[in-house]
């Protein structure tokens, strides 16, 4: 599949409070806020107080609604600056993350490593047993956990169904970047290393520690996470703070920094299942073409993102202490991309009109 240049999706306006939102006195902009793990109350900050152009807010809303958005949310220093629901969606409604949920898997792998259950530089077969692919043993033994994290296993990507007969040789591990569902074997690795179902381990070690809600749906082909918008925002806030949640270092900072740094030179715009802006080139799902330039030209160069099919997005912008969430149907129903789409850059143009 061929995709246009990925363009970024983010905005930063103000919305009124809903029944779960409390507006308190503004705190200094450098103070990071974390919502309670046991409450839906969440502090807000106005767009006006940030010096944004409020006249550009309605055009952004109109664009989001026209592009089949269900929810959109902006945090700055952890506080809600915008929270808006569209097309019949609500704050309590759940929606699928699609491949944006890959980043939850990357975080769970990191937690298992810091607990001494696994090492990402070890062979995947150490946790999956030999013969988990249809490769000859010599080639299978080249594949490490890290190769699965970075989409460089070298396994055949022709099918989304991750079964042994489909896991055939295309290239030596580490020599080819290819976006595929093979990453799902990471969930099996966590289950093997921890002695628990992946979903249970994830829930106790990550979800519950930051007050998220949500569940995994393990289908025959796709393993998809569902949650409400604020739960997605909580994970974005954890990422903004390099794995720390209100003083609790949930995910090791060094590991997190590796998640959002170029993981290899073939596609420098990809980390450990995170997409990275501001690099010299990028690749997209479904092809081997290398495109020059940044992933999302209109977005800040330090932005990194969790991206899923039909334009599910978590954008994290460290330089602005900002997290942006978008959930919904595909912005272009005729081109429901796996991860990247032209929607992003157009959206970032409208966001920039507000925040600049």
Beta strands, then each sheet from edge to edge (+ up, - down):
strand 1: 21-22
strand 2: 42-43
strand 3: 69-76
strand 4: 79-85
strand 5: 95-96
strand 6: 215-218
strand 7: 223-227
strand 8: 244-245
strand 9: 248-249
strand 10: 275-276
strand 11: 281-282
strand 12: 291-292
strand 13: 303-308
strand 14: 312-317
strand 15: 322-328
sheet 1: 1+ 2+
sheet 2: 4+ 3- 15+ 14- 13+ 10-
sheet 3: 5+ 7- 6+
sheet 4: 8+ 9-
sheet 5: 11+ 12-
end
